[in-house]
Amino acid sequence: MQENEATKTGRIVKDYLSEVAKNNDVIFEPGKPGEGIIGAAKPNISQFLNGLEGRIARTMNP
């Protein structure tokens, strides 16, 4: 990753990994008993992913 940090995709990946690190490498909330072990994405991960399409459009097609 380090050698590709300066690429457009590398910056997006680096920012995603920073968000994951904020949660001590946890991406999802625990699931509800009886429904599943994985719940919704952590709020900051959800926010990152929700803005990803727009960010890609702005980054790749300035």
All heavy atoms as TSV, in Angstrom:
chain	resi	resn	atom	element	x	y	z
A	1	MET	N	N	0.830	-1.199	0.000
A	1	MET	CA	C	0.000	0.000	0.000
A	1	MET	C	C	0.859	1.241	0.000
A	1	MET	O	O	0.543	2.190	-0.671
A	1	MET	CB	C	-0.920	-0.049	1.220
A	1	MET	CG	C	-1.531	1.247	1.607
A	1	MET	SD	S	-3.003	1.599	0.701
A	1	MET	CE	C	-3.424	3.114	1.496
A	2	GLN	N	N	1.930	1.229	0.741
A	2	GLN	CA	C	2.730	2.427	0.907
A	2	GLN	C	C	3.237	2.972	-0.424
A	2	GLN	O	O	3.242	4.176	-0.623
A	2	GLN	CB	C	3.897	2.142	1.838
A	2	GLN	CG	C	4.357	3.342	2.604
A	2	GLN	CD	C	5.317	2.936	3.714
A	2	GLN	OE1	O	5.987	1.931	3.612
A	2	GLN	NE2	N	5.353	3.712	4.756
A	3	GLU	N	N	3.621	2.104	-1.345
A	3	GLU	CA	C	4.150	2.586	-2.604
A	3	GLU	C	C	3.067	3.170	-3.502
A	3	GLU	O	O	3.363	3.880	-4.434
A	3	GLU	CB	C	4.887	1.470	-3.334
A	3	GLU	CG	C	3.979	0.328	-3.758
A	3	GLU	CD	C	4.742	-0.844	-4.307
A	3	GLU	OE1	O	5.668	-1.318	-3.627
A	3	GLU	OE2	O	4.410	-1.280	-5.414
A	4	ASN	N	N	1.798	2.889	-3.231
A	4	ASN	CA	C	0.703	3.389	-4.056
A	4	ASN	C	C	-0.153	4.437	-3.354
A	4	ASN	O	O	-1.219	4.780	-3.841
A	4	ASN	CB	C	-0.175	2.221	-4.505
A	4	ASN	CG	C	0.578	1.242	-5.375
A	4	ASN	OD1	O	1.342	1.643	-6.240
A	4	ASN	ND2	N	0.405	-0.031	-5.120
A	5	GLU	N	N	0.312	4.941	-2.226
A	5	GLU	CA	C	-0.475	5.924	-1.479
A	5	GLU	C	C	-0.818	7.165	-2.288
A	5	GLU	O	O	-1.838	7.781	-2.073
A	5	GLU	CB	C	0.287	6.367	-0.236
A	5	GLU	CG	C	-0.090	5.629	0.989
A	5	GLU	CD	C	0.667	6.127	2.207
A	5	GLU	OE1	O	0.900	7.345	2.313
A	5	GLU	OE2	O	1.011	5.286	3.027
A	6	ALA	N	N	0.055	7.546	-3.193
A	6	ALA	CA	C	-0.154	8.787	-3.937
A	6	ALA	C	C	-1.156	8.642	-5.077
A	6	ALA	O	O	-1.562	9.646	-5.651
A	6	ALA	CB	C	1.179	9.294	-4.481
A	7	THR	N	N	-1.567	7.419	-5.388
A	7	THR	CA	C	-2.548	7.254	-6.455
A	7	THR	C	C	-3.934	7.653	-5.954
A	7	THR	O	O	-4.182	7.695	-4.750
A	7	THR	CB	C	-2.593	5.794	-6.951
A	7	THR	OG1	O	-3.084	4.958	-5.899
A	7	THR	CG2	C	-1.227	5.317	-7.418
A	8	LYS	N	N	-4.821	7.923	-6.861
A	8	LYS	CA	C	-6.187	8.298	-6.482
A	8	LYS	C	C	-6.858	7.182	-5.687
A	8	LYS	O	O	-7.453	7.425	-4.639
A	8	LYS	CB	C	-7.006	8.615	-7.732
A	8	LYS	CG	C	-6.544	9.855	-8.450
A	8	LYS	CD	C	-7.285	10.046	-9.756
A	8	LYS	CE	C	-6.777	11.255	-10.499
A	8	LYS	NZ	N	-7.459	11.432	-11.779
A	9	THR	N	N	-6.728	5.969	-6.164
A	9	THR	CA	C	-7.324	4.833	-5.464
A	9	THR	C	C	-6.618	4.606	-4.139
A	9	THR	O	O	-7.260	4.302	-3.132
A	9	THR	CB	C	-7.246	3.568	-6.341
A	9	THR	OG1	O	-7.905	3.835	-7.577
A	9	THR	CG2	C	-7.888	2.381	-5.655
A	10	GLY	N	N	-5.308	4.767	-4.109
A	10	GLY	CA	C	-4.536	4.591	-2.887
A	10	GLY	C	C	-4.976	5.537	-1.784
A	10	GLY	O	O	-5.060	5.153	-0.615
A	11	ARG	N	N	-5.294	6.775	-2.143
A	11	ARG	CA	C	-5.769	7.749	-1.140
A	11	ARG	C	C	-7.123	7.338	-0.580
A	11	ARG	O	O	-7.381	7.475	0.618
A	11	ARG	CB	C	-5.823	9.152	-1.741
A	11	ARG	CG	C	-4.446	9.767	-1.918
A	11	ARG	CD	C	-4.516	11.237	-2.261
A	11	ARG	NE	N	-5.268	11.498	-3.487
A	11	ARG	CZ	C	-4.714	11.618	-4.697
A	11	ARG	NH1	N	-3.425	11.491	-4.848
A	11	ARG	NH2	N	-5.448	11.866	-5.754
A	12	ILE	N	N	-7.999	6.843	-1.440
A	12	ILE	CA	C	-9.319	6.401	-0.976
A	12	ILE	C	C	-9.165	5.206	-0.033
A	12	ILE	O	O	-9.793	5.155	1.029
A	12	ILE	CB	C	-10.234	6.061	-2.176
A	12	ILE	CG1	C	-10.596	7.352	-2.929
A	12	ILE	CG2	C	-11.498	5.354	-1.713
A	12	ILE	CD1	C	-11.310	7.134	-4.240
A	13	VAL	N	N	-8.326	4.255	-0.408
A	13	VAL	CA	C	-8.102	3.074	0.432
A	13	VAL	C	C	-7.481	3.488	1.765
A	13	VAL	O	O	-7.892	3.010	2.830
A	13	VAL	CB	C	-7.218	2.034	-0.295
A	13	VAL	CG1	C	-6.789	0.928	0.649
A	13	VAL	CG2	C	-7.943	1.473	-1.498
A	14	LYS	N	N	-6.521	4.392	1.729
A	14	LYS	CA	C	-5.885	4.868	2.961
A	14	LYS	C	C	-6.921	5.511	3.882
A	14	LYS	O	O	-6.926	5.272	5.096
A	14	LYS	CB	C	-4.782	5.862	2.635
A	14	LYS	CG	C	-4.042	6.362	3.851
A	14	LYS	CD	C	-2.959	7.351	3.476
A	14	LYS	CE	C	-2.292	7.886	4.736
A	14	LYS	NZ	N	-1.328	8.921	4.422
A	15	ASP	N	N	-7.809	6.322	3.326
A	15	ASP	CA	C	-8.845	6.967	4.133
A	15	ASP	C	C	-9.814	5.936	4.715
A	15	ASP	O	O	-10.242	6.066	5.866
A	15	ASP	CB	C	-9.602	8.009	3.309
A	15	ASP	CG	C	-8.746	9.210	2.963
A	15	ASP	OD1	O	-7.666	9.390	3.583
A	15	ASP	OD2	O	-9.147	9.978	2.074
A	16	TYR	N	N	-10.156	4.913	3.935
A	16	TYR	CA	C	-11.031	3.854	4.435
A	16	TYR	C	C	-10.363	3.131	5.600
A	16	TYR	O	O	-10.982	2.901	6.640
A	16	TYR	CB	C	-11.391	2.872	3.317
A	16	TYR	CG	C	-12.212	1.708	3.806
A	16	TYR	CD1	C	-13.549	1.882	4.167
A	16	TYR	CD2	C	-11.659	0.439	3.936
A	16	TYR	CE1	C	-14.307	0.814	4.636
A	16	TYR	CE2	C	-12.409	-0.629	4.396
A	16	TYR	CZ	C	-13.728	-0.432	4.742
A	16	TYR	OH	O	-14.466	-1.483	5.212
A	17	LEU	N	N	-9.111	2.779	5.433
A	17	LEU	CA	C	-8.399	2.077	6.494
A	17	LEU	C	C	-8.269	2.942	7.741
A	17	LEU	O	O	-8.286	2.420	8.864
A	17	LEU	CB	C	-7.031	1.618	5.999
A	17	LEU	CG	C	-7.074	0.529	4.915
A	17	LEU	CD1	C	-5.670	0.230	4.410
A	17	LEU	CD2	C	-7.763	-0.723	5.422
A	18	SER	N	N	-8.180	4.241	7.576
A	18	SER	CA	C	-8.153	5.150	8.730
A	18	SER	C	C	-9.476	5.095	9.485
A	18	SER	O	O	-9.496	5.113	10.715
A	18	SER	CB	C	-7.878	6.585	8.280
A	18	SER	OG	O	-6.572	6.705	7.796
A	19	GLU	N	N	-10.584	5.033	8.752
A	19	GLU	CA	C	-11.898	4.924	9.398
A	19	GLU	C	C	-12.016	3.597	10.145
A	19	GLU	O	O	-12.525	3.545	11.262
A	19	GLU	CB	C	-13.024	5.067	8.371
A	19	GLU	CG	C	-13.152	6.453	7.775
A	19	GLU	CD	C	-13.440	7.535	8.806
A	19	GLU	OE1	O	-14.237	7.300	9.736
A	19	GLU	OE2	O	-12.859	8.624	8.673
A	20	VAL	N	N	-11.545	2.526	9.539
A	20	VAL	CA	C	-11.587	1.218	10.190
A	20	VAL	C	C	-10.731	1.237	11.458
A	20	VAL	O	O	-11.139	0.719	12.505
A	20	VAL	CB	C	-11.126	0.104	9.219
A	20	VAL	CG1	C	-10.993	-1.225	9.939
A	20	VAL	CG2	C	-12.104	-0.025	8.051
A	21	ALA	N	N	-9.576	1.861	11.392
A	21	ALA	CA	C	-8.681	1.930	12.552
A	21	ALA	C	C	-9.320	2.688	13.714
A	21	ALA	O	O	-9.072	2.366	14.876
A	21	ALA	CB	C	-7.359	2.577	12.154
A	22	LYS	N	N	-10.154	3.687	13.407
A	22	LYS	CA	C	-10.842	4.436	14.471
A	22	LYS	C	C	-11.714	3.511	15.324
A	22	LYS	O	O	-11.990	3.815	16.480
A	22	LYS	CB	C	-11.727	5.537	13.874
A	22	LYS	CG	C	-10.956	6.693	13.287
A	22	LYS	CD	C	-11.914	7.695	12.677
A	22	LYS	CE	C	-11.176	8.792	11.948
A	22	LYS	NZ	N	-12.120	9.733	11.281
A	23	ASN	N	N	-12.159	2.415	14.735
A	23	ASN	CA	C	-13.028	1.457	15.431
A	23	ASN	C	C	-12.251	0.240	15.908
A	23	ASN	O	O	-12.850	-0.813	16.135
A	23	ASN	CB	C	-14.150	0.985	14.489
A	23	ASN	CG	C	-15.002	2.105	13.978
A	23	ASN	OD1	O	-15.145	3.125	14.615
A	23	ASN	ND2	N	-15.564	1.931	12.801
A	24	ASN	N	N	-10.947	0.357	16.022
A	24	ASN	CA	C	-10.116	-0.797	16.403
A	24	ASN	C	C	-10.359	-1.994	15.489
A	24	ASN	O	O	-10.534	-3.120	15.943
A	24	ASN	CB	C	-10.334	-1.175	17.866
A	24	ASN	CG	C	-9.906	-0.069	18.797
A	24	ASN	OD1	O	-8.852	0.531	18.599
A	24	ASN	ND2	N	-10.707	0.209	19.801
A	25	ASP	N	N	-10.420	-1.722	14.197
A	25	ASP	CA	C	-10.585	-2.730	13.148
A	25	ASP	C	C	-11.957	-3.401	13.131
A	25	ASP	O	O	-12.115	-4.481	12.562
A	25	ASP	CB	C	-9.492	-3.790	13.221
A	25	ASP	CG	C	-8.103	-3.209	12.972
A	25	ASP	OD1	O	-8.008	-2.142	12.332
A	25	ASP	OD2	O	-7.117	-3.815	13.414
A	26	VAL	N	N	-12.951	-2.781	13.732
A	26	VAL	CA	C	-14.315	-3.313	13.706
A	26	VAL	C	C	-15.115	-2.516	12.673
A	26	VAL	O	O	-15.156	-1.294	12.720
A	26	VAL	CB	C	-14.981	-3.215	15.098
A	26	VAL	CG1	C	-16.426	-3.677	15.034
A	26	VAL	CG2	C	-14.199	-4.027	16.106
A	27	ILE	N	N	-15.752	-3.225	11.754
A	27	ILE	CA	C	-16.507	-2.576	10.682
A	27	ILE	C	C	-18.006	-2.584	10.970
A	27	ILE	O	O	-18.702	-1.628	10.658
A	27	ILE	CB	C	-16.218	-3.266	9.335
A	27	ILE	CG1	C	-14.728	-3.106	9.000
A	27	ILE	CG2	C	-17.081	-2.702	8.224
A	27	ILE	CD1	C	-14.272	-3.913	7.814
A	28	PHE	N	N	-18.500	-3.659	11.588
A	28	PHE	CA	C	-19.933	-3.812	11.823
A	28	PHE	C	C	-20.270	-3.825	13.307
A	28	PHE	O	O	-19.489	-4.279	14.127
A	28	PHE	CB	C	-20.442	-5.120	11.195
A	28	PHE	CG	C	-20.318	-5.158	9.707
A	28	PHE	CD1	C	-19.261	-5.813	9.096
A	28	PHE	CD2	C	-21.246	-4.533	8.910
A	28	PHE	CE1	C	-19.134	-5.852	7.717
A	28	PHE	CE2	C	-21.137	-4.555	7.527
A	28	PHE	CZ	C	-20.072	-5.211	6.932
A	29	GLU	N	N	-21.469	-3.368	13.612
A	29	GLU	CA	C	-22.024	-3.484	14.956
A	29	GLU	C	C	-22.381	-4.956	15.183
A	29	GLU	O	O	-22.598	-5.693	14.216
A	29	GLU	CB	C	-23.306	-2.639	15.093
A	29	GLU	CG	C	-23.121	-1.158	14.869
A	29	GLU	CD	C	-22.457	-0.442	16.030
A	29	GLU	OE1	O	-22.211	-1.076	17.079
A	29	GLU	OE2	O	-22.182	0.751	15.887
A	30	PRO	N	N	-22.455	-5.390	16.425
A	30	PRO	CA	C	-22.917	-6.764	16.672
A	30	PRO	C	C	-24.354	-6.940	16.178
A	30	PRO	O	O	-25.152	-6.003	16.208
A	30	PRO	CB	C	-22.863	-6.896	18.194
A	30	PRO	CG	C	-21.942	-5.822	18.656
A	30	PRO	CD	C	-22.076	-4.704	17.654
A	31	GLY	N	N	-24.674	-8.126	15.719
A	31	GLY	CA	C	-26.024	-8.410	15.249
A	31	GLY	C	C	-26.990	-8.600	16.403
A	31	GLY	O	O	-26.601	-8.685	17.569
A	32	LYS	N	N	-28.254	-8.664	16.058
A	32	LYS	CA	C	-29.287	-8.889	17.061
A	32	LYS	C	C	-29.444	-10.387	17.298
A	32	LYS	O	O	-29.431	-11.170	16.351
A	32	LYS	CB	C	-30.615	-8.296	16.589
A	32	LYS	CG	C	-30.582	-6.793	16.454
A	32	LYS	CD	C	-31.906	-6.259	15.959
A	32	LYS	CE	C	-31.818	-4.742	15.808
A	32	LYS	NZ	N	-33.044	-4.184	15.264
A	33	PRO	N	N	-29.608	-10.771	18.557
A	33	PRO	CA	C	-29.788	-12.199	18.848
A	33	PRO	C	C	-30.930	-12.797	18.025
A	33	PRO	O	O	-31.994	-12.198	17.887
A	33	PRO	CB	C	-30.110	-12.214	20.339
A	33	PRO	CG	C	-29.500	-10.950	20.880
A	33	PRO	CD	C	-29.642	-9.945	19.761
A	34	GLY	N	N	-30.684	-13.930	17.458
A	34	GLY	CA	C	-31.697	-14.607	16.664
A	34	GLY	C	C	-31.777	-14.134	15.220
A	34	GLY	O	O	-32.455	-14.739	14.411
A	35	GLU	N	N	-31.093	-13.036	14.888
A	35	GLU	CA	C	-31.146	-12.513	13.520
A	35	GLU	C	C	-29.835	-12.703	12.769
A	35	GLU	O	O	-29.824	-12.810	11.560
A	35	GLU	CB	C	-31.507	-11.029	13.530
A	35	GLU	CG	C	-32.925	-10.766	13.959
A	35	GLU	CD	C	-33.291	-9.305	13.893
A	35	GLU	OE1	O	-32.611	-8.534	13.187
A	35	GLU	OE2	O	-34.253	-8.914	14.561
A	36	GLY	N	N	-28.729	-12.646	13.479
A	36	GLY	CA	C	-27.435	-12.803	12.825
A	36	GLY	C	C	-26.336	-12.221	13.686
A	36	GLY	O	O	-26.590	-11.425	14.589
A	37	ILE	N	N	-25.121	-12.625	13.392
A	37	ILE	CA	C	-24.005	-12.138	14.211
A	37	ILE	C	C	-23.486	-10.781	13.744
A	37	ILE	O	O	-22.808	-10.092	14.487
A	37	ILE	CB	C	-22.850	-13.163	14.243
A	37	ILE	CG1	C	-22.301	-13.428	12.847
A	37	ILE	CG2	C	-23.280	-14.455	14.903
A	37	ILE	CD1	C	-21.023	-14.242	12.824
A	38	ILE	N	N	-23.811	-10.406	12.507
A	38	ILE	CA	C	-23.333	-9.124	11.975
A	38	ILE	C	C	-24.499	-8.165	11.838
A	38	ILE	O	O	-25.511	-8.470	11.218
A	38	ILE	CB	C	-22.648	-9.321	10.610
A	38	ILE	CG1	C	-21.426	-10.229	10.768
A	38	ILE	CG2	C	-22.237	-7.979	10.015
A	38	ILE	CD1	C	-20.733	-10.580	9.466
A	39	GLY	N	N	-24.318	-6.973	12.416
A	39	GLY	CA	C	-25.343	-5.941	12.322
A	39	GLY	C	C	-24.982	-4.917	11.263
A	39	GLY	O	O	-24.238	-5.197	10.328
A	40	ALA	N	N	-25.481	-3.732	11.449
A	40	ALA	CA	C	-25.229	-2.634	10.515
A	40	ALA	C	C	-23.780	-2.174	10.625
A	40	ALA	O	O	-23.109	-2.397	11.631
A	40	ALA	CB	C	-26.166	-1.472	10.835
A	41	ALA	N	N	-23.319	-1.522	9.599
A	41	ALA	CA	C	-21.967	-0.962	9.620
A	41	ALA	C	C	-21.866	0.099	10.712
A	41	ALA	O	O	-22.855	0.778	11.025
A	41	ALA	CB	C	-21.632	-0.350	8.263
A	42	LYS	N	N	-20.687	0.231	11.295
A	42	LYS	CA	C	-20.436	1.295	12.268
A	42	LYS	C	C	-20.765	2.628	11.602
A	42	LYS	O	O	-20.628	2.779	10.381
A	42	LYS	CB	C	-18.971	1.290	12.710
A	42	LYS	CG	C	-18.568	0.070	13.512
A	42	LYS	CD	C	-19.022	0.256	14.930
A	42	LYS	CE	C	-18.384	-0.760	15.856
A	42	LYS	NZ	N	-18.742	-0.540	17.230
A	43	PRO	N	N	-21.217	3.625	12.372
A	43	PRO	CA	C	-21.641	4.897	11.772
A	43	PRO	C	C	-20.594	5.547	10.856
A	43	PRO	O	O	-20.930	6.021	9.770
A	43	PRO	CB	C	-21.947	5.768	12.983
A	43	PRO	CG	C	-22.336	4.799	14.059
A	43	PRO	CD	C	-21.465	3.595	13.821
A	44	ASN	N	N	-19.330	5.581	11.268
A	44	ASN	CA	C	-18.331	6.237	10.424
A	44	ASN	C	C	-18.049	5.441	9.147
A	44	ASN	O	O	-17.800	6.026	8.093
A	44	ASN	CB	C	-17.039	6.499	11.201
A	44	ASN	CG	C	-16.325	5.243	11.656
A	44	ASN	OD1	O	-16.938	4.283	12.101
A	44	ASN	ND2	N	-15.005	5.250	11.546
A	45	ILE	N	N	-18.152	4.128	9.231
A	45	ILE	CA	C	-17.961	3.295	8.038
A	45	ILE	C	C	-19.134	3.497	7.090
A	45	ILE	O	O	-18.948	3.660	5.882
A	45	ILE	CB	C	-17.814	1.808	8.416
A	45	ILE	CG1	C	-16.619	1.586	9.339
A	45	ILE	CG2	C	-17.735	0.942	7.166
A	45	ILE	CD1	C	-15.270	1.905	8.750
A	46	SER	N	N	-20.332	3.518	7.626
A	46	SER	CA	C	-21.522	3.751	6.820
A	46	SER	C	C	-21.453	5.109	6.122
A	46	SER	O	O	-21.746	5.227	4.933
A	46	SER	CB	C	-22.771	3.661	7.703
A	46	SER	OG	O	-23.921	3.843	6.939
A	47	GLN	N	N	-21.038	6.120	6.851
A	47	GLN	CA	C	-20.913	7.463	6.270
A	47	GLN	C	C	-19.864	7.467	5.155
A	47	GLN	O	O	-20.093	8.049	4.088
A	47	GLN	CB	C	-20.536	8.466	7.350
A	47	GLN	CG	C	-20.444	9.883	6.857
A	47	GLN	CD	C	-20.088	10.857	7.978
A	47	GLN	OE1	O	-19.828	10.464	9.105
A	47	GLN	NE2	N	-20.076	12.123	7.650
A	48	PHE	N	N	-18.731	6.822	5.378
A	48	PHE	CA	C	-17.688	6.742	4.352
A	48	PHE	C	C	-18.232	6.060	3.103
A	48	PHE	O	O	-18.067	6.560	1.985
A	48	PHE	CB	C	-16.468	5.994	4.896
A	48	PHE	CG	C	-15.346	5.901	3.906
A	48	PHE	CD1	C	-14.373	6.882	3.865
A	48	PHE	CD2	C	-15.269	4.842	3.013
A	48	PHE	CE1	C	-13.342	6.810	2.938
A	48	PHE	CE2	C	-14.241	4.763	2.089
A	48	PHE	CZ	C	-13.274	5.748	2.052
A	49	LEU	N	N	-18.871	4.899	3.279
A	49	LEU	CA	C	-19.375	4.142	2.142
A	49	LEU	C	C	-20.488	4.887	1.412
A	49	LEU	O	O	-20.562	4.827	0.175
A	49	LEU	CB	C	-19.854	2.762	2.596
A	49	LEU	CG	C	-18.755	1.840	3.140
A	49	LEU	CD1	C	-19.365	0.548	3.673
A	49	LEU	CD2	C	-17.689	1.559	2.100
A	50	ASN	N	N	-21.340	5.591	2.157
A	50	ASN	CA	C	-22.422	6.350	1.512
A	50	ASN	C	C	-21.877	7.479	0.641
A	50	ASN	O	O	-22.496	7.839	-0.362
A	50	ASN	CB	C	-23.378	6.919	2.555
A	50	ASN	CG	C	-24.266	5.861	3.165
A	50	ASN	OD1	O	-24.468	4.794	2.590
A	50	ASN	ND2	N	-24.783	6.129	4.347
A	51	GLY	N	N	-20.740	8.031	1.004
A	51	GLY	CA	C	-20.148	9.115	0.217
A	51	GLY	C	C	-19.148	8.642	-0.821
A	51	GLY	O	O	-18.598	9.435	-1.581
A	52	LEU	N	N	-18.916	7.352	-0.888
A	52	LEU	CA	C	-17.877	6.817	-1.757
A	52	LEU	C	C	-18.160	7.029	-3.239
A	52	LEU	O	O	-17.266	7.419	-3.989
A	52	LEU	CB	C	-17.676	5.330	-1.462
A	52	LEU	CG	C	-16.453	4.678	-2.075
A	52	LEU	CD1	C	-15.172	5.409	-1.682
A	52	LEU	CD2	C	-16.370	3.225	-1.646
A	53	GLU	N	N	-19.372	6.801	-3.665
A	53	GLU	CA	C	-19.691	6.956	-5.088
A	53	GLU	C	C	-19.422	8.378	-5.559
A	53	GLU	O	O	-18.801	8.595	-6.608
A	53	GLU	CB	C	-21.148	6.576	-5.359
A	53	GLU	CG	C	-21.482	6.553	-6.824
A	53	GLU	CD	C	-22.889	6.030	-7.094
A	53	GLU	OE1	O	-23.446	5.311	-6.258
A	53	GLU	OE2	O	-23.413	6.361	-8.166
A	54	GLY	N	N	-19.847	9.360	-4.778
A	54	GLY	CA	C	-19.595	10.753	-5.132
A	54	GLY	C	C	-18.117	11.090	-5.099
A	54	GLY	O	O	-17.610	11.818	-5.955
A	55	ARG	N	N	-17.426	10.562	-4.109
A	55	ARG	CA	C	-15.989	10.820	-4.005
A	55	ARG	C	C	-15.248	10.228	-5.199
A	55	ARG	O	O	-14.352	10.858	-5.762
A	55	ARG	CB	C	-15.451	10.233	-2.710
A	55	ARG	CG	C	-13.981	10.483	-2.540
A	55	ARG	CD	C	-13.488	10.034	-1.212
A	55	ARG	NE	N	-12.046	10.250	-1.134
A	55	ARG	CZ	C	-11.319	10.003	-0.087
A	55	ARG	NH1	N	-11.880	9.542	1.012
A	55	ARG	NH2	N	-10.029	10.210	-0.097
A	56	ILE	N	N	-15.637	9.031	-5.597
A	56	ILE	CA	C	-14.994	8.404	-6.754
A	56	ILE	C	C	-15.250	9.239	-8.003
A	56	ILE	O	O	-14.338	9.490	-8.798
A	56	ILE	CB	C	-15.474	6.953	-6.937
A	56	ILE	CG1	C	-14.920	6.078	-5.812
A	56	ILE	CG2	C	-15.086	6.409	-8.307
A	56	ILE	CD1	C	-15.511	4.690	-5.744
A	57	ALA	N	N	-16.476	9.685	-8.166
A	57	ALA	CA	C	-16.809	10.510	-9.340
A	57	ALA	C	C	-15.979	11.779	-9.366
A	57	ALA	O	O	-15.444	12.170	-10.406
A	57	ALA	CB	C	-18.301	10.827	-9.334
A	58	ARG	N	N	-15.845	12.434	-8.198
A	58	ARG	CA	C	-15.060	13.676	-8.152
A	58	ARG	C	C	-13.566	13.410	-8.340
A	58	ARG	O	O	-12.873	14.191	-8.978
A	58	ARG	CB	C	-15.262	14.384	-6.810
A	58	ARG	CG	C	-16.615	15.010	-6.626
A	58	ARG	CD	C	-16.689	15.855	-5.363
A	58	ARG	NE	N	-16.301	15.141	-4.154
A	58	ARG	CZ	C	-17.086	14.340	-3.438
A	58	ARG	NH1	N	-18.340	14.169	-3.805
A	58	ARG	NH2	N	-16.648	13.732	-2.350
A	59	THR	N	N	-13.095	12.307	-7.792
A	59	THR	CA	C	-11.661	11.994	-7.841
A	59	THR	C	C	-11.241	11.492	-9.209
A	59	THR	O	O	-10.209	11.901	-9.741
A	59	THR	CB	C	-11.315	10.928	-6.788
A	59	THR	OG1	O	-11.671	11.424	-5.500
A	59	THR	CG2	C	-9.841	10.597	-6.787
A	60	MET	N	N	-12.031	10.640	-9.798
A	60	MET	CA	C	-11.650	10.020	-11.057
A	60	MET	C	C	-12.026	10.865	-12.274
A	60	MET	O	O	-11.443	10.711	-13.330
A	60	MET	CB	C	-12.285	8.630	-11.183
A	60	MET	CG	C	-11.929	7.689	-10.055
A	60	MET	SD	S	-10.151	7.428	-9.947
A	60	MET	CE	C	-10.071	6.257	-8.604
A	61	ASN	N	N	-12.998	11.726	-12.117
A	61	ASN	CA	C	-13.457	12.555	-13.234
A	61	ASN	C	C	-13.536	14.016	-12.819
A	61	ASN	O	O	-14.616	14.600	-12.777
A	61	ASN	CB	C	-14.847	12.092	-13.711
A	61	ASN	CG	C	-14.868	10.627	-14.069
A	61	ASN	OD1	O	-14.073	10.174	-14.864
A	61	ASN	ND2	N	-15.784	9.883	-13.468
A	62	PRO	N	N	-12.381	14.630	-12.516
A	62	PRO	CA	C	-12.424	16.017	-12.010
A	62	PRO	C	C	-12.942	17.007	-13.029
A	62	PRO	O	O	-12.930	16.828	-14.175
A	62	PRO	CB	C	-10.977	16.301	-11.643
A	62	PRO	CG	C	-10.151	15.261	-12.288
A	62	PRO	CD	C	-11.052	14.113	-12.628
